[in-house]
């Protein structure tokens, strides 16, 4: 049941990315270009996602379990902003700004046959492998 819920949630997320145009790097770069032809639609997508997710997170946290499976909530407990968080955020933001795409939309675009995201996905996977090796 848990895998089916995960699959369904992933499909809904991917469909939302496709409908909102977030799998298009030019759309994301248009949002990041605040001094040129700024496109605020990404902010609207984010606001809509937050508006939908916030009440559900609040309800799930209040119940102390996930809403569909009844499992215990597994929310992060760390509240400290440390060097690893800052460096990771900077790396994510730099990659997002340079490529115009982030991991979720890149996977969706690749699944749709958009081969131009493959260098990004390969670089992302290489970064994950390097990170794992450095952690050891």
C-alpha positions in Angstrom: 0.0 0.0 0.0 2.8 2.3 0.9 4.5 1.9 -2.5 1.2 2.5 -4.3 0.7 5.7 -2.4 4.3 6.8 -3.2 3.7 6.0 -6.9 0.5 7.9 -7.0 2.0 10.9 -5.1 4.9 11.0 -7.5 2.6 10.8 -10.6 0.5 13.7 -9.2 3.7 15.7 -8.5 5.1 15.0 -12.0 1.8 16.0 -13.6 1.8 19.2 -11.6 5.3 20.0 -12.8 4.3 19.4 -16.4 1.1 21.4 -16.2 2.8 24.3 -14.5 5.7 24.3 -17.1 8.3 23.8 -14.4 10.0 21.1 -16.5 11.0 23.9 -19.0 14.4 25.4 -17.9 13.5 28.6 -19.8 10.5 29.1 -17.5 12.6 28.7 -14.4 15.3 31.0 -15.7 12.6 33.6 -16.5 11.7 33.5 -12.8 15.3 33.9 -11.7 15.8 36.8 -14.1 14.6 39.6 -11.9 16.4 42.4 -13.8 15.0 41.3 -17.3 11.8 39.7 -18.4 10.8 38.4 -15.0 8.2 35.6 -15.0 6.4 35.4 -11.6 4.6 32.1 -12.4 7.0 30.0 -10.4 6.3 32.0 -7.3 2.6 31.3 -7.9 3.3 27.5 -8.3 5.3 27.5 -5.0 2.6 29.5 -3.2 -0.1 27.1 -4.4 2.0 24.1 -3.3 2.5 25.6 0.1 -1.2 26.4 0.5 -2.2 22.8 -0.3 0.6 21.2 1.8 0.5 23.3 4.9 -2.9 22.3 6.3 -2.1 18.6 5.5 1.2 18.8 7.3 -0.5 20.5 10.2 -3.1 17.8 10.4 -0.6 15.0 10.1 1.7 16.5 12.7 -1.3 16.9 15.1 -2.2 13.3 14.6 1.5 12.3 14.8 1.0 9.9 11.9 0.8 10.1 8.1 -2.7 10.6 6.9 -3.0 7.7 4.5 -0.8 4.9 6.0 -1.1 5.7 9.7 2.7 5.4 10.1 4.5 7.6 12.5 5.6 11.0 11.1 9.2 11.2 10.1 9.8 14.9 10.0 13.3 16.3 10.5 14.1 17.3 14.1 17.2 19.4 13.4 16.6 23.1 13.8 20.2 24.4 13.6 21.4 26.2 10.5 24.9 24.8 10.1 27.7 24.8 7.5 26.5 21.7 5.7 23.0 23.2 5.3 24.3 26.5 4.0 26.8 24.8 1.6 24.1 22.4 0.3 21.7 25.2 -0.2 24.3 27.2 -2.1 25.1 24.2 -4.3 21.5 23.6 -5.0 20.8 27.2 -5.8 23.8 27.6 -8.1 22.9 24.4 -10.0 19.3 25.5 -10.3 20.3 28.9 -11.5 22.9 27.7 -14.0 20.8 24.8 -15.4 17.4 26.3 -14.9 16.1 23.0 -13.6 16.2 21.1 -10.3 16.1 17.3 -9.6 12.3 16.7 -9.6 11.5 18.5 -12.9 14.7 17.0 -14.5 13.6 13.4 -13.8 10.1 14.3 -15.2 11.6 15.9 -18.3 13.9 12.8 -18.8 10.9 10.5 -18.5 9.2 12.6 -21.2 12.1 12.0 -23.5 13.8 15.4 -23.1 17.4 14.4 -23.6 18.8 17.9 -22.9 18.4 17.2 -19.1 20.7 14.2 -19.2 23.9 16.1 -18.5 22.3 17.7 -15.5 21.1 14.4 -14.2 24.5 12.8 -14.7 26.2 15.7 -12.9 23.6 15.4 -10.1 24.3 11.7 -9.7 28.1 12.3 -9.8 27.6 14.9 -7.1 25.7 12.4 -5.0 28.4 9.7 -5.4 31.1 12.2 -4.5 29.2 13.4 -1.5 28.7 9.8 -0.3 32.4 9.1 -0.8 33.4 12.2 1.2 31.1 11.3 4.0 32.9 8.0 4.6 
